[in-house]
Amino acid sequence: MLSLRSLIITGLILLVTVLLSACMTGAYVATELENADRKKAYTQHVAIFKQHIKALQDKGDPLGDYFYALGNSDGWIKDVKDPKEITALFEKAAAKGSMDANILLALQEASSDPKPGRLDYLKSPRGNIAAWESGLAKLLPLLQEQCYARRLTTGDLFDPRPQEDYYSIAGEIWPTFRDGHHTQSNQGEWVLKVPKNPERQKIWEDIDNNCKFPPDVWLDTLYRD
């Protein structure tokens, strides 16, 4: 027969177990609700993005074709997945007059990326110096006309609304001339491929520093249910 001490200890263990279980259950429910809210918001934002693209395309604006290409590259549009076919979408938008598409195609060549886009990542030559120089030669005059490329995003943590966002493309380039670029040989040695170049750094950094963006475009104010 259990002593009074044993009964008290057993009761306390059961109480703690229940309390911990309740806390864990509450945390799990809260997490699931938060995930559901995020999924719902994401679905709503993608619907607004697609509505914006269609509106642009319907009026013959090549920006719509560019956003469609970039949506497939970013992955929230899943019509096209092959990098070569996605690149062809950018080429189609560029042929229609999209400066953004022309800029990202030149940046793709410079960084030897399989497809245009990846605007969240700093670009580098990836060891292909000939492509780097060829791409930059095409990119520089384009950025002197338009210093940025647009992207459809959901803002930030403080204002997570669907919007047209802007990226200063020269900001992807000048750090390579500040730091230099090395590649690793088959023997494991690091070889300098692009030396530091303060003069070239300044050219691209000046474009970056002087880049002015158009006014913000908040898409949830343009397209409402």
MDAnalysis code that builds the backbone (N, CA, C; Angstrom):
import MDAnalysis as mda
import numpy as np

u = mda.Universe.empty(675, n_residues=225, atom_resindex=np.repeat(np.arange(225), 3), trajectory=True)
u.add_TopologyAttr("name", ["N", "CA", "C"] * 225)
u.add_TopologyAttr("resid", np.arange(1, 226))
u.add_TopologyAttr("resname", ["MET", "LEU", "SER", "LEU", "ARG", "SER", "LEU", "ILE", "ILE", "THR", "GLY", "LEU", "ILE", "LEU", "LEU", "VAL", "THR", "VAL", "LEU", "LEU", "SER", "ALA", "CYS", "MET", "THR", "GLY", "ALA", "TYR", "VAL", "ALA", "THR", "GLU", "LEU", "GLU", "ASN", "ALA", "ASP", "ARG", "LYS", "LYS", "ALA", "TYR", "THR", "GLN", "HIS", "VAL", "ALA", "ILE", "PHE", "LYS", "GLN", "HIS", "ILE", "LYS", "ALA", "LEU", "GLN", "ASP", "LYS", "GLY", "ASP", "PRO", "LEU", "GLY", "ASP", "TYR", "PHE", "TYR", "ALA", "LEU", "GLY", "ASN", "SER", "ASP", "GLY", "TRP", "ILE", "LYS", "ASP", "VAL", "LYS", "ASP", "PRO", "LYS", "GLU", "ILE", "THR", "ALA", "LEU", "PHE", "GLU", "LYS", "ALA", "ALA", "ALA", "LYS", "GLY", "SER", "MET", "ASP", "ALA", "ASN", "ILE", "LEU", "LEU", "ALA", "LEU", "GLN", "GLU", "ALA", "SER", "SER", "ASP", "PRO", "LYS", "PRO", "GLY", "ARG", "LEU", "ASP", "TYR", "LEU", "LYS", "SER", "PRO", "ARG", "GLY", "ASN", "ILE", "ALA", "ALA", "TRP", "GLU", "SER", "GLY", "LEU", "ALA", "LYS", "LEU", "LEU", "PRO", "LEU", "LEU", "GLN", "GLU", "GLN", "CYS", "TYR", "ALA", "ARG", "ARG", "LEU", "THR", "THR", "GLY", "ASP", "LEU", "PHE", "ASP", "PRO", "ARG", "PRO", "GLN", "GLU", "ASP", "TYR", "TYR", "SER", "ILE", "ALA", "GLY", "GLU", "ILE", "TRP", "PRO", "THR", "PHE", "ARG", "ASP", "GLY", "HIS", "HIS", "THR", "GLN", "SER", "ASN", "GLN", "GLY", "GLU", "TRP", "VAL", "LEU", "LYS", "VAL", "PRO", "LYS", "ASN", "PRO", "GLU", "ARG", "GLN", "LYS", "ILE", "TRP", "GLU", "ASP", "ILE", "ASP", "ASN", "ASN", "CYS", "LYS", "PHE", "PRO", "PRO", "ASP", "VAL", "TRP", "LEU", "ASP", "THR", "LEU", "TYR", "ARG", "ASP"])
u.atoms.positions = np.array([
    [0.853, -1.184, 0.000],
    [0.000, 0.000, 0.000],
    [0.897, 1.245, 0.000],
    [0.545, 2.212, -0.866],
    [1.361, 3.411, -0.994],
    [1.240, 4.280, 0.252],
    [2.386, 4.818, 0.639],
    [2.395, 5.734, 1.774],
    [1.841, 7.087, 1.336],
    [1.534, 7.921, 2.318],
    [1.024, 9.262, 2.026],
    [2.044, 10.049, 1.219],
    [3.352, 9.890, 1.559],
    [4.426, 10.601, 0.842],
    [4.436, 10.187, -0.635],
    [4.290, 8.842, -0.857],
    [4.307, 8.344, -2.236],
    [3.109, 8.864, -3.017],
    [1.953, 8.916, -2.363],
    [0.750, 9.412, -3.033],
    [0.914, 10.880, -3.427],
    [1.506, 11.667, -2.518],
    [1.703, 13.100, -2.807],
    [2.648, 13.279, -3.979],
    [3.765, 12.522, -3.973],
    [4.748, 12.628, -5.060],
    [4.126, 12.204, -6.391],
    [3.372, 11.106, -6.367],
    [2.712, 10.630, -7.591],
    [1.738, 11.666, -8.119],
    [0.994, 12.290, -7.189],
    [0.038, 13.316, -7.594],
    [0.722, 14.512, -8.215],
    [1.843, 14.922, -7.634],
    [2.589, 16.059, -8.175],
    [3.121, 15.744, -9.574],
    [3.623, 14.529, -9.749],
    [4.126, 14.124, -11.073],
    [3.018, 14.172, -12.106],
    [1.852, 13.664, -11.734],
    [0.717, 13.678, -12.672],
    [0.302, 15.107, -13.000],
    [0.306, 15.978, -11.965],
    [-0.078, 17.363, -12.170],
    [0.881, 18.066, -13.120],
    [2.198, 17.863, -12.893],
    [3.209, 18.486, -13.754],
    [3.070, 17.961, -15.179],
    [2.841, 16.644, -15.298],
    [2.681, 16.056, -16.630],
    [1.506, 16.662, -17.366],
    [0.389, 16.837, -16.652],
    [-0.800, 17.434, -17.264],
    [-0.526, 18.871, -17.682],
    [0.130, 19.610, -16.790],
    [0.416, 21.013, -17.087],
    [1.347, 21.141, -18.281],
    [2.398, 20.321, -18.315],
    [3.333, 20.361, -19.434],
    [2.650, 19.960, -20.728],
    [1.785, 18.940, -20.614],
    [1.055, 18.487, -21.804],
    [0.154, 19.587, -22.322],
    [-0.491, 20.301, -21.388],
    [-1.378, 21.399, -21.795],
    [-0.588, 22.507, -22.468],
    [0.608, 22.811, -21.890],
    [1.440, 23.859, -22.488],
    [1.904, 23.461, -23.867],
    [2.347, 22.212, -24.007],
    [2.818, 21.729, -25.297],
    [1.689, 21.726, -26.320],
    [0.506, 21.302, -25.867],
    [-0.637, 21.281, -26.772],
    [-0.988, 22.694, -27.210],
    [-0.974, 23.636, -26.249],
    [-1.271, 25.023, -26.584],
    [-0.266, 25.602, -27.556],
    [1.021, 25.308, -27.338],
    [2.063, 25.804, -28.236],
    [1.910, 25.198, -29.618],
    [1.579, 23.906, -29.664],
    [1.403, 23.234, -30.950],
    [0.238, 23.848, -31.725],
    [-0.872, 24.071, -31.023],
    [-2.045, 24.667, -31.669],
    [-1.717, 26.062, -32.185],
    [-1.016, 26.852, -31.357],
    [-0.656, 28.213, -31.763],
    [0.234, 28.189, -33.003],
    [1.197, 27.252, -33.020],
    [2.091, 27.136, -34.176],
    [1.321, 26.747, -35.423],
    [0.415, 25.797, -35.286],
    [-0.377, 25.354, -36.432],
    [-1.271, 26.481, -36.958],
    [-1.837, 27.254, -36.047],
    [-2.666, 28.384, -36.458],
    [-1.827, 29.430, -37.187],
    [-0.613, 29.673, -36.665],
    [0.278, 30.643, -37.304],
    [0.679, 30.166, -38.700],
    [0.993, 28.870, -38.812],
    [1.346, 28.313, -40.116],
    [0.183, 28.408, -41.093],
    [-1.022, 28.163, -40.587],
    [-2.212, 28.247, -41.441],
    [-2.429, 29.675, -41.919],
    [-2.210, 30.646, -41.015],
    [-2.352, 32.055, -41.390],
    [-1.329, 32.441, -42.452],
    [-0.087, 31.945, -42.294],
    [0.958, 32.255, -43.266],
    [0.626, 31.646, -44.629],
    [0.137, 30.415, -44.604],
    [-0.221, 29.748, -45.859],
    [-1.360, 30.485, -46.552],
    [-2.339, 30.929, -45.772],
    [-3.465, 31.675, -46.336],
    [-2.987, 33.001, -46.926],
    [-2.117, 33.710, -46.186],
    [-1.594, 34.990, -46.670],
    [-0.775, 34.780, -47.935],
    [0.047, 33.719, -47.969],
    [0.866, 33.430, -49.145],
    [-0.021, 33.187, -50.359],
    [-1.066, 32.391, -50.164],
    [-1.992, 32.098, -51.263],
    [-2.650, 33.376, -51.770],
    [-3.041, 34.243, -50.855],
    [-3.667, 35.513, -51.238],
    [-2.685, 36.406, -51.992],
    [-1.436, 36.439, -51.533],
    [-0.433, 37.277, -52.183],
    [-0.143, 36.786, -53.597],
    [-0.009, 35.481, -53.763],
    [0.243, 34.930, -55.098],
    [-0.913, 35.248, -56.029],
    [-2.139, 35.174, -55.519],
    [-3.308, 35.507, -56.336],
    [-3.252, 36.969, -56.789],
    [-2.826, 37.859, -55.896],
    [-2.698, 39.281, -56.239],
    [-1.579, 39.473, -57.265],
    [-0.449, 38.780, -57.069],
    [0.660, 38.874, -58.031],
    [0.185, 38.473, -59.432],
    [-0.532, 37.363, -59.513],
    [-1.000, 36.874, -60.815],
    [-2.013, 37.842, -61.430],
    [-2.832, 38.442, -60.598],
    [-3.792, 39.435, -61.085],
    [-3.061, 40.651, -61.646],
    [-1.993, 41.051, -60.959],
    [-1.186, 42.189, -61.407],
    [-0.512, 41.869, -62.746],
    [0.036, 40.678, -62.859],
    [0.687, 40.265, -64.107],
    [-0.304, 40.282, -65.263],
    [-1.490, 39.733, -65.040],
    [-2.494, 39.694, -66.102],
    [-2.919, 41.095, -66.520],
    [-3.074, 41.992, -65.525],
    [-3.469, 43.366, -65.839],
    [-2.412, 44.049, -66.701],
    [-1.144, 43.827, -66.390],
    [-0.061, 44.405, -67.176],
    [-0.024, 43.809, -68.583],
    [-0.167, 42.509, -68.674],
    [-0.133, 41.849, -69.979],
    [-1.314, 42.262, -70.843],
    [-2.480, 42.429, -70.224],
    [-3.679, 42.800, -70.978],
    [-3.542, 44.167, -71.645],
    [-2.754, 45.039, -71.030],
    [-2.568, 46.362, -71.640],
    [-1.267, 46.453, -72.442],
    [-0.635, 45.293, -72.657],
    [0.544, 45.245, -73.509],
    [1.822, 45.734, -72.867],
    [1.867, 45.799, -71.540],
    [3.064, 46.253, -70.840],
    [4.027, 45.071, -70.695],
    [5.250, 45.154, -71.260],
    [6.196, 44.030, -71.158],
    [6.613, 43.723, -69.727],
    [6.323, 44.630, -68.795],
    [6.617, 44.353, -67.396],
    [5.835, 43.127, -66.918],
    [4.649, 42.923, -67.490],
    [3.872, 41.747, -67.127],
    [4.567, 40.462, -67.527],
    [5.151, 40.435, -68.736],
    [5.892, 39.257, -69.181],
    [7.146, 39.051, -68.330],
    [7.767, 40.146, -67.937],
    [8.956, 40.048, -67.070],
    [8.576, 39.455, -65.712],
    [7.513, 39.961, -65.091],
    [7.097, 39.438, -63.795],
    [6.688, 37.967, -63.899],
    [6.076, 37.596, -65.026],
    [5.710, 36.187, -65.222],
    [6.973, 35.328, -65.281],
    [7.987, 35.783, -66.019],
    [9.250, 35.049, -66.101],
    [9.897, 34.946, -64.725],
    [9.916, 36.058, -63.977],
    [10.566, 36.061, -62.672],
    [9.784, 35.227, -61.661],
    [8.459, 35.209, -61.789],
    [7.655, 34.360, -60.914],
    [7.982, 32.890, -61.086],
    [8.215, 32.471, -62.338],
    [8.626, 31.087, -62.586],
    [10.037, 30.836, -62.076],
    [10.912, 31.839, -62.221],
    [12.281, 31.698, -61.719],
    [12.297, 31.612, -60.195],
    [11.482, 32.453, -59.533],
    [11.414, 32.440, -58.065],
    [10.671, 31.218, -57.535],
    [9.799, 30.641, -58.358],
    [9.133, 29.398, -57.975],
    [7.711, 29.522, -57.474],
    [7.167, 30.744, -57.354],
    [5.776, 30.847, -56.901],
    [4.798, 30.738, -58.066],
    [5.295, 30.811, -59.290],
    [4.549, 30.338, -60.463],
    [5.258, 29.071, -60.912],
    [4.502, 28.015, -61.149],
    [5.100, 26.713, -61.421],
    [4.784, 26.215, -62.834],
    [4.531, 27.150, -63.755],
    [4.235, 26.744, -65.131],
    [5.475, 26.217, -65.839],
    [6.617, 26.809, -65.561],
    [7.873, 26.463, -66.228],
    [8.943, 26.250, -65.167],
    [9.664, 25.128, -65.253],
    [10.691, 24.816, -64.258],
    [12.080, 24.666, -64.865],
    [12.167, 24.295, -66.140],
    [13.466, 24.111, -66.761],
    [14.193, 25.454, -66.892],
    [15.436, 25.565, -66.407],
    [16.156, 26.846, -66.453],
    [16.266, 27.432, -67.862],
    [16.444, 26.596, -68.869],
    [16.554, 27.107, -70.240],
    [15.230, 27.701, -70.714],
    [14.128, 27.068, -70.335],
    [12.813, 27.582, -70.717],
    [12.492, 28.866, -69.949],
    [12.928, 28.933, -68.687],
    [12.733, 30.157, -67.914],
    [13.548, 31.292, -68.528],
    [14.784, 30.997, -68.924],
    [15.609, 32.003, -69.605],
    [14.923, 32.492, -70.864],
    [14.285, 31.575, -71.597],
    [13.568, 31.953, -72.822],
    [12.412, 32.909, -72.521],
    [11.783, 32.757, -71.353],
    [10.713, 33.681, -70.959],
    [11.270, 35.089, -70.762],
    [12.438, 35.186, -70.154],
    [13.075, 36.496, -69.991],
    [13.451, 37.090, -71.352],
    [13.940, 36.255, -72.245],
    [14.294, 36.728, -73.583],
    [13.065, 37.236, -74.331],
    [11.937, 36.569, -74.117],
    [10.689, 37.019, -74.735],
    [10.281, 38.387, -74.182],
    [10.385, 38.552, -72.860],
    [10.041, 39.843, -72.241],
    [10.994, 40.938, -72.710],
    [12.276, 40.598, -72.827],
    [13.262, 41.580, -73.296],
    [12.969, 42.002, -74.728],
    [12.584, 41.045, -75.563],
    [12.279, 41.356, -76.961],
    [11.079, 42.289, -77.078],
    [10.192, 42.237, -76.073],
    [9.024, 43.119, -76.072],
    [9.339, 44.504, -75.502],
    [10.566, 44.658, -74.966],
    [10.966, 45.979, -74.474],
    [11.157, 46.098, -72.985],
    [11.188, 44.966, -72.254],
    [11.372, 45.028, -70.805],
    [12.830, 45.292, -70.458],
    [13.116, 46.455, -69.889],
    [14.466, 46.778, -69.451],
    [14.891, 45.865, -68.310],
    [13.958, 45.548, -67.406],
    [14.276, 44.656, -66.290],
    [14.769, 43.308, -66.799],
    [14.095, 42.767, -67.808],
    [14.494, 41.470, -68.360],
    [15.872, 41.550, -68.997],
    [16.136, 42.617, -69.739],
    [17.462, 42.801, -70.341],
    [18.544, 42.861, -69.265],
    [18.260, 43.559, -68.177],
    [19.229, 43.689, -67.087],
    [19.527, 42.326, -66.462],
    [18.488, 41.551, -66.186],
    [18.717, 40.262, -65.531],
    [19.369, 39.251, -66.459],
    [19.135, 39.370, -67.763],
    [19.825, 38.487, -68.716],
    [21.321, 38.798, -68.751],
    [21.674, 40.089, -68.723],
    [23.087, 40.463, -68.680],
    [23.721, 40.025, -67.361],
    [22.978, 40.173, -66.258],
    [23.487, 39.753, -64.952],
    [23.644, 38.234, -64.905],
    [22.720, 37.517, -65.530],
    [22.827, 36.061, -65.608],
    [24.112, 35.651, -66.313],
    [24.417, 36.309, -67.429],
    [25.642, 35.984, -68.152],
    [26.877, 36.270, -67.300],
    [26.878, 37.425, -66.639],
    [28.041, 37.799, -65.828],
    [28.282, 36.811, -64.695],
    [27.219, 36.326, -64.080],
    [27.354, 35.452, -62.910],
    [27.266, 33.977, -63.249],
    [27.126, 33.660, -64.555],
    [27.052, 32.263, -65.002],
    [25.970, 31.480, -64.266],
    [24.840, 32.130, -64.003],
    [23.710, 31.455, -63.367],
    [22.929, 30.651, -64.404],
    [22.337, 29.536, -64.013],
    [21.555, 28.740, -64.965],
    [20.276, 29.429, -65.445],
    [19.787, 30.378, -64.647],
    [18.595, 31.121, -65.036],
    [18.675, 32.524, -64.448],
    [18.011, 33.504, -65.044],
    [17.993, 34.859, -64.463],
    [17.213, 34.878, -63.151],
    [17.532, 35.836, -62.322],
    [16.820, 35.996, -61.054],
    [17.763, 35.880, -59.877],
    [17.328, 35.133, -58.842],
    [18.138, 34.959, -57.622],
    [18.596, 36.307, -57.069],
    [17.670, 37.259, -56.980],
    [18.036, 38.607, -56.567],
    [18.366, 38.715, -55.079],
    [18.103, 37.660, -54.315],
    [18.449, 37.674, -52.894],
    [19.905, 37.279, -52.647],
    [20.631, 36.907, -53.695],
    [21.983, 36.396, -53.538],
    [22.987, 37.299, -54.245],
    [24.135, 37.535, -53.588],
    [25.197, 38.325, -54.194],
    [25.787, 37.561, -55.381],
    [26.004, 38.261, -56.487],
    [26.518, 37.632, -57.696],
    [28.047, 37.622, -57.691],
    [28.608, 36.649, -58.414],
    [30.057, 36.569, -58.550],
    [30.388, 35.928, -59.897],
    [31.651, 35.991, -60.328],
    [32.009, 35.413, -61.626],
    [31.926, 33.891, -61.680],
    [31.957, 33.229, -60.532],
    [31.958, 31.765, -60.474],
    [33.103, 31.157, -61.285],
    [34.160, 31.879, -61.405],
    [35.319, 31.355, -62.107],
    [35.311, 31.557, -63.608],
    [34.171, 31.926, -64.173],
    [34.081, 32.139, -65.624],
    [34.326, 33.623, -65.905],
    [35.574, 33.997, -66.024],
    [35.931, 35.410, -66.132],
    [35.514, 35.985, -67.485],
    [35.585, 35.182, -68.539],
    [35.174, 35.668, -69.859],
    [33.697, 36.043, -69.854],
    [32.848, 35.193, -69.257],
    [31.416, 35.483, -69.164],
    [31.167, 36.680, -68.251],
    [31.940, 36.778, -67.170],
    [31.824, 37.904, -66.238],
    [32.048, 39.228, -66.970],
    [33.127, 39.312, -67.720],
    [33.447, 40.551, -68.418],
    [32.454, 40.832, -69.546],
    [32.029, 39.797, -70.252],
    [31.055, 39.981, -71.330],
    [29.715, 40.457, -70.778],
    [29.287, 39.848, -69.664],
    [28.027, 40.251, -69.054],
    [28.069, 41.663, -68.513],
    [29.190, 42.033, -67.880],
    [29.311, 43.386, -67.340],
    [29.326, 44.425, -68.443],
    [29.935, 44.090, -69.586],
    [29.972, 45.028, -70.713],
    [28.561, 45.321, -71.227],
    [27.667, 44.342, -71.139],
    [26.273, 44.547, -71.538],
    [25.480, 45.237, -70.429],
    [25.836, 44.916, -69.191],
    [25.063, 45.410, -68.048],
    [25.286, 46.884, -67.776],
    [26.527, 47.365, -67.895],
    [26.853, 48.730, -67.510],
    [26.010, 49.775, -68.233],
    [25.887, 49.746, -69.575],
    [25.052, 50.769, -70.230],
    [23.570, 50.650, -69.882],
    [23.116, 49.428, -69.581],
    [21.717, 49.256, -69.186],
    [21.450, 49.943, -67.848],
    [22.386, 49.770, -66.900],
    [22.193, 50.364, -65.574],
    [22.333, 51.873, -65.596],
    [22.960, 52.398, -66.611],
    [23.038, 53.852, -66.745],
    [21.700, 54.424, -67.217],
    [20.839, 53.555, -67.764],
    [19.471, 53.960, -68.111],
    [18.488, 53.645, -66.988],
    [18.645, 52.467, -66.385],
    [17.775, 52.040, -65.280],
    [18.635, 51.248, -64.304],
    [18.816, 51.765, -63.110],
    [19.787, 51.190, -62.186],
    [19.257, 50.015, -61.377],
    [17.989, 49.696, -61.499],
    [17.361, 48.690, -60.648],
    [16.618, 47.651, -61.490],
    [16.278, 46.553, -60.833],
    [15.348, 45.577, -61.401],
    [14.222, 45.375, -60.395],
    [13.044, 45.131, -60.911],
    [11.875, 44.967, -60.040],
    [11.615, 43.503, -59.728],
    [10.898, 43.290, -58.633],
    [10.519, 41.939, -58.222],
    [9.235, 42.045, -57.404],
    [8.391, 41.050, -57.501],
    [7.175, 41.010, -56.689],
    [7.489, 40.291, -55.383],
    [7.288, 40.990, -54.264],
    [7.599, 40.424, -52.950],
    [6.473, 40.744, -51.972],
    [6.615, 40.202, -50.766],
    [5.612, 40.446, -49.726],
    [6.154, 41.391, -48.661],
    [6.965, 42.352, -49.057],
    [7.429, 43.355, -48.115],
    [8.347, 42.768, -47.066],
    [8.193, 43.201, -45.810],
    [9.047, 42.720, -44.726],
    [8.198, 42.380, -43.507],
    [8.879, 42.034, -42.398],
    [8.162, 41.622, -41.190],
    [7.289, 42.737, -40.638],
    [7.690, 43.989, -40.857],
    [6.944, 45.106, -40.301],
    [5.763, 45.519, -41.181],
    [5.833, 45.181, -42.464],
    [4.746, 45.525, -43.381],
    [4.669, 44.455, -44.470],
    [4.182, 43.257, -44.105],
    [4.200, 42.115, -45.035],
    [3.056, 42.143, -46.049],
    [3.060, 43.171, -46.890],
    [2.027, 43.273, -47.919],
    [2.647, 43.046, -49.289],
    [1.853, 42.543, -50.247],
    [2.384, 42.321, -51.592],
    [2.738, 43.645, -52.273],
    [3.898, 43.691, -52.913],
    [4.356, 44.938, -53.492],
    [5.321, 44.675, -54.653],
    [5.562, 45.727, -55.442],
    [6.680, 45.738, -56.373],
    [7.894, 46.228, -55.601],
    [8.925, 45.400, -55.514],
    [10.136, 45.769, -54.804],
    [11.239, 46.092, -55.815],
    [12.286, 46.771, -55.355],
    [13.352, 47.222, -56.252],
    [14.708, 46.797, -55.714],
    [15.581, 46.370, -56.626],
    [16.925, 45.917, -56.273],
    [17.945, 46.705, -57.083],
    [18.888, 47.336, -56.398],
    [19.973, 48.038, -57.080],
    [20.973, 47.005, -57.580],
    [21.039, 46.825, -58.896],
    [21.827, 45.736, -59.466],
    [23.328, 45.984, -59.331],
    [23.766, 47.236, -59.400],
    [25.201, 47.516, -59.257],
    [25.718, 47.075, -57.895],
    [24.820, 47.015, -56.906],
    [25.206, 46.542, -55.583],
    [25.616, 45.082, -55.572],
    [25.229, 44.342, -56.629],
    [25.637, 42.946, -56.766],
    [27.050, 42.820, -57.333],
    [27.572, 43.911, -57.908],
    [28.812, 43.830, -58.681],
    [30.027, 44.380, -57.937],
    [29.890, 45.568, -57.346],
    [31.084, 46.243, -56.841],
    [31.814, 45.502, -55.722],
    [31.150, 44.671, -54.872],
    [31.928, 43.950, -53.854],
    [32.998, 43.024, -54.437],
    [32.785, 42.520, -55.657],
    [33.805, 41.668, -56.279],
    [35.076, 42.464, -56.550],
    [34.923, 43.711, -56.978],
    [36.099, 44.545, -57.235],
    [36.706, 45.084, -55.937],
    [35.942, 45.114, -54.876],
    [36.485, 45.509, -53.573],
    [37.316, 44.380, -52.963],
    [36.795, 43.139, -53.068],
    [37.413, 42.007, -52.379],
    [38.273, 41.131, -53.287],
    [38.071, 41.235, -54.606],
    [38.691, 40.279, -55.511],
    [37.884, 38.987, -55.541],
    [38.208, 38.120, -56.494],
    [37.486, 36.848, -56.610],
    [38.488, 35.718, -56.813],
    [38.379, 34.696, -55.972],
    [39.270, 33.544, -56.035],
    [38.480, 32.291, -56.407],
    [39.130, 31.381, -57.083],
    [38.561, 30.061, -57.313],
    [39.561, 29.019, -56.820],
    [39.037, 27.825, -56.503],
    [39.884, 26.767, -55.970],
    [40.326, 25.833, -57.087],
    [41.613, 25.579, -57.182],
    [42.151, 24.685, -58.202],
    [41.888, 23.234, -57.829],
    [42.193, 22.328, -58.772],
    [42.028, 20.895, -58.509],
    [42.935, 20.423, -57.379],
    [44.013, 21.165, -57.149],
    [44.933, 20.819, -56.066],
    [44.520, 21.433, -54.731],
    [43.385, 22.143, -54.725],
    [42.881, 22.728, -53.487],
    [43.442, 24.094, -53.172],
    [44.236, 24.653, -54.090],
    [44.805, 25.970, -53.866],
    [43.843, 27.047, -54.370],
    [43.813, 28.187, -53.668],
    [42.969, 29.306, -54.075],
    [43.742, 30.206, -55.033],
    [43.118, 30.444, -56.195],
    [43.769, 31.216, -57.256],
    [42.977, 32.493, -57.493],
    [43.686, 33.619, -57.502],
    [43.035, 34.910, -57.742],
    [42.659, 35.029, -59.218],
    [41.366, 35.204, -59.483],
    [40.884, 35.319, -60.859],
    [40.513, 36.756, -61.221],
    [39.904, 37.465, -60.254],
    [39.563, 38.875, -60.461],
    [40.244, 39.671, -59.353],
    [41.263, 40.465, -59.672],
    [41.962, 41.223, -58.629],
    [41.114, 42.383, -58.113],
    [41.476, 42.867, -56.943],
    [40.833, 44.081, -56.436],
    [41.104, 45.218, -57.413],
    [40.075, 46.041, -57.611],
    [40.226, 47.135, -58.567],
    [39.419, 48.331, -58.064],
    [40.059, 49.235, -57.313],
    [39.335, 50.380, -56.744],
    [38.643, 51.247, -57.791],
    [39.239, 51.391, -58.964],
    [38.632, 52.228, -59.995],
    [37.319, 51.610, -60.495],
    [37.347, 50.311, -60.777],
    [36.119, 49.660, -61.224],
    [35.109, 49.556, -60.091],
    [35.601, 49.357, -58.877],
    [34.696, 49.359, -57.729],
    [33.931, 50.673, -57.656],
    [34.633, 51.779, -57.831],
    [34.006, 53.096, -57.722],
    [32.946, 53.301, -58.801],
    [33.211, 52.843, -60.015],
    [32.242, 53.000, -61.100],
    [30.915, 52.346, -60.725],
    [30.986, 51.091, -60.259],
    [29.767, 50.350, -59.945],
    [29.161, 50.812, -58.619],
    [30.012, 51.182, -57.662],
    [29.488, 51.628, -56.371],
    [28.795, 52.974, -56.497],
    [29.287, 53.829, -57.369],
    [28.622, 55.117, -57.595],
    [27.228, 54.913, -58.179],
    [27.099, 53.969, -59.108],
    [25.770, 53.672, -59.660],
    [24.850, 53.173, -58.563],
    [25.380, 52.307, -57.699],
    [24.595, 51.765, -56.594],
    [24.158, 52.874, -55.635],
    [25.099, 53.726, -55.244],
    [24.795, 54.782, -54.270],
    [23.815, 55.820, -54.822],
    [23.854, 56.044, -56.117],
    [22.996, 57.065, -56.725],
    [21.703, 56.503, -57.295],
    [21.475, 55.229, -57.074],
    [20.280, 54.593, -57.641],
    [19.025, 55.077, -56.917],
    [18.094, 55.633, -57.662],
    [16.826, 56.112, -57.111],
    [15.693, 55.208, -57.590],
    [14.884, 54.773, -56.637],
    [13.778, 53.881, -56.967],
    [12.491, 54.674, -57.211],
    [11.598, 54.148, -58.042],
    [10.272, 54.763, -58.179],
    [9.485, 54.642, -56.872],
    [8.360, 55.326, -56.770],
    [7.529, 55.182, -55.566],
    [7.083, 53.737, -55.370],
    [6.904, 53.351, -54.108],
    [6.435, 52.001, -53.804],
    [5.074, 51.743, -54.449],
    [4.888, 50.529, -54.920],
    [3.600, 50.109, -55.468],
    [3.069, 48.991, -54.578],
    [2.064, 49.307, -53.754],
    [1.463, 48.313, -52.865],
    [0.276, 47.694, -53.584],
    [0.402, 46.428, -53.922],
    [-0.577, 45.785, -54.805],
    [-1.904, 45.508, -54.122],
    [-1.899, 45.379, -52.777],
    [-3.170, 45.115, -52.111],
    [-4.101, 46.313, -52.165],
    [-3.568, 47.498, -52.465],
    [-4.427, 48.672, -52.632],
    [-4.967, 48.773, -54.059],
    [-4.334, 48.075, -54.990],
    [-4.790, 48.087, -56.390],
    [-5.805, 47.003, -56.679],
    [-5.633, 45.862, -55.984],
    [-6.475, 44.707, -56.267],
    [-7.106, 44.242, -54.960],
    [-8.390, 44.405, -54.875],
    [-9.127, 43.983, -53.686],
    [-10.184, 42.962, -54.099],
    [-10.499, 42.095, -53.128],
    [-11.529, 41.086, -53.403],
    [-12.881, 41.740, -53.605],
])
